[in-house]
């Protein structure tokens, strides 16, 4: 069966689904396979649960006319997504980078939504499965699309770009994320730069923050032609205060706005959303209001008031670049409260694991914190610079220690990789144990 024929069945279906536990009536089920599961085994169950059709790639699980046998289910999903994307003659903005992808996506979505019907990546669906699912959930009335693309090895952004076919794109930054998979910082630069390669080869536009020297060098090296620079021009936002909340002044009316998002390092993300919105003719005041109103969720750059304590929670993920930015921002925080940092392991650093955790310890040693708390096996390397730090390798001990301390009138920075899940510490931090 051709992609065009499968697409007709897709058009007559409710939505695409890859999980039989979430099947709804008239869905189109794709029997994906992984290391520990085989969706083909659940194809019949999916149809019995209400799916119109099941797409499979193992003939032994073919149970009749509601089964569509293809050579490879994943590749069919990806090709179907591209076919659906090609039905839209609209701007499709692809974005990648080491840090801030989801924050950039959410800010840009908020800005563009002031003028357009915007479809954007939901949550963190930014990989070889998530990008196709994002595209296939794009409604017919979509006027703009924002597609987040993540990667932990080279050639992944190349693949995702070929699926999403962006008309515009940008890289947030180049940092020390997924060092193990990319093979070092140069590998990261090359891997993320695959978005620029696609944009150049397909005569699409690249938005480039000219305050970022690395991105400017990459654009020059690749001899990019269709580039739109922002960040230093007279229409750029100006940051008026960076601690504890970021404040900025929009250029047209000189109005100052206070943001809900914490961290001066997020100003570059705000600048990107504002500038791209301006390029697409979103009114300046509307764009500024959208940025100021954005309130981060899902453990990303959140500021939480809990009793007399202020918590800066950025526990969704961590790498050396984002960890350094968060710690330095917390150092610069002017407050009468005591300062406590609770930091967890950074993963996927390969041979650089010990060195990068030691560097973090050296950075922490320069800060004036009342208490430093480290969690995880890798954080042991940071201890040589922090003889007075509290060190834990199990959550039970960490939680009990926080509970016993009964912190009050304290500012916290909580950050670690996703696998560490340091957001669990929140309910053990409070005045007189009121938070539990």
Rosetta blueprint (number, residue, H / E / L):
1 X L
2 X L
3 X H
4 X H
5 X H
6 X H
7 X H
8 X H
9 X H
10 X H
11 X H
12 X L
13 X L
14 X L
15 X L
16 X E
17 X E
18 X L
19 X L
20 X H
21 X H
22 X H
23 X L
24 X L
25 X L
26 X L
27 X L
28 X E
29 X E
30 X E
31 X L
32 X L
33 X E
34 X L
35 X L
36 X L
37 X L
38 X E
39 X H
40 X H
41 X H
42 X H
43 X H
44 X H
45 X H
46 X H
47 X H
48 X H
49 X L
50 X L
51 X L
52 X L
53 X E
54 X E
55 X E
56 X E
57 X L
58 X L
59 X H
60 X H
61 X H
62 X L
63 X L
64 X L
65 X L
66 X L
67 X E
68 X E
69 X E
70 X L
71 X L
72 X L
73 X H
74 X H
75 X H
76 X H
77 X H
78 X H
79 X H
80 X H
81 X H
82 X H
83 X H
84 X H
85 X H
86 X L
87 X L
88 X L
89 X L
90 X L
91 X E
92 X E
93 X E
94 X E
95 X E
96 X E
97 X L
98 X L
99 X L
100 X L
101 X H
102 X H
103 X H
104 X H
105 X H
106 X H
107 X H
108 X H
109 X H
110 X H
111 X H
112 X H
113 X L
114 X L
115 X L
116 X L
117 X L
118 X E
119 X E
120 X E
121 X L
122 X L
123 X L
124 X L
125 X L
126 X L
127 X L
128 X L
129 X L
130 X H
131 X H
132 X H
133 X H
134 X H
135 X H
136 X H
137 X L
138 X L
139 X L
140 X L
141 X L
142 X L
143 X L
144 X E
145 X E
146 X E
147 X E
148 X E
149 X L
150 X L
151 X L
152 X L
153 X L
154 X L
155 X L
156 X H
157 X H
158 X H
159 X H
160 X H
161 X H
162 X H
163 X H
164 X H
165 X L
166 X L
167 X L
168 X E
169 X E
170 X E
171 X E
172 X L
173 X L
174 X L
175 X L
176 X L
177 X L
178 X L
179 X H
180 X H
181 X H
182 X H
183 X L
184 X L
185 X H
186 X H
187 X H
188 X H
189 X H
190 X H
191 X H
192 X H
193 X L
194 X H
195 X H
196 X H
197 X H
198 X H
199 X H
200 X H
201 X H
202 X L
203 X L
204 X L
205 X E
206 X E
207 X E
208 X E
209 X E
210 X L
211 X L
212 X L
213 X H
214 X H
215 X H
216 X H
217 X H
218 X H
219 X H
220 X H
221 X H
222 X L
223 X L
224 X L
225 X L
226 X L
227 X E
228 X E
229 X E
230 X E
231 X L
232 X L
233 X L
234 X L
235 X L
236 X L
237 X L
238 X E
239 X E
240 X E
241 X E
242 X L
243 X L
244 X L
245 X E
246 X E
247 X E
248 X E
249 X E
250 X L
251 X L
252 X L
253 X L
254 X L
255 X L
256 X E
257 X E
258 X E
259 X E
260 X E
261 X E
262 X E
263 X L
264 X H
265 X H
266 X H
267 X H
268 X H
269 X H
270 X H
271 X H
272 X H
273 X H
274 X H
275 X H
276 X H
277 X H
278 X H
279 X H
280 X L
281 X L
282 X L
283 X L
284 X H
285 X H
286 X H
287 X H
288 X H
289 X H
290 X H
291 X H
292 X H
293 X H
294 X L
295 X L
296 X L
297 X L
298 X L
299 X L
300 X L
301 X L
302 X E
303 X E
304 X E
305 X E
306 X E
307 X L
308 X L
309 X E
310 X E
311 X E
312 X E
313 X E
314 X E
315 X L
316 X L
317 X L
318 X L
319 X L
320 X H
321 X H
322 X H
323 X H
324 X H
325 X H
326 X H
327 X H
328 X H
329 X H
330 X H
331 X H
332 X H
333 X L
334 X L
335 X L
336 X L
337 X L
338 X E
339 X E
340 X E
341 X E
342 X E
343 X E
344 X E
345 X L
346 X L
347 X L
348 X L
349 X L
350 X H
351 X H
352 X H
353 X H
354 X H
355 X H
356 X H
357 X H
358 X H
359 X H
360 X H
361 X H
362 X H
363 X H
364 X H
365 X H
366 X L
367 X L
368 X L
369 X L
370 X L
371 X E
372 X E
373 X E
374 X E
375 X E
376 X L
377 X L
378 X H
379 X H
380 X H
381 X H
382 X H
383 X H
384 X H
385 X H
386 X L
387 X L
388 X L
389 X L
390 X E
391 X E
392 X E
393 X L
394 X L
395 X H
396 X H
397 X H
398 X H
399 X H
400 X H
401 X H
402 X H
403 X H
404 X H
405 X H
406 X L
407 X L
408 X L
409 X L
410 X E
411 X E
412 X E
413 X E
414 X E
415 X E
416 X L
417 X L
418 X L
419 X L
420 X L
421 X L
422 X H
423 X H
424 X H
425 X H
426 X H
427 X H
428 X H
429 X L
430 X L
431 X H
432 X H
433 X H
434 X L
435 X L
436 X L
